[in-house]
């Protein structure tokens, strides 16, 4: 990775992480309960799966940010 890409990649990953968090928690979760044809129990089951995968995605992105900052400590 070049010296220019490393300082840019950490903020980009942080913004992706924020987007995943906001999109999964504040947009998709309430939208399920506004769908009239979706039963509450089904929406709760989908919500559990959604938050599981959002959490896994956030953990992977967080690990990427930490690895980036540990491998290139001179960028910050």
Secondary structure, DSSP 8 states (H G I E B T S, - for coil): --HHHHHHHHHHHHHHHHHHHHIIIIIIHHHHHH-TTS-HHHHHHHHHHHHHHHHHHHHHHHHHHHHHHHHTGGG-
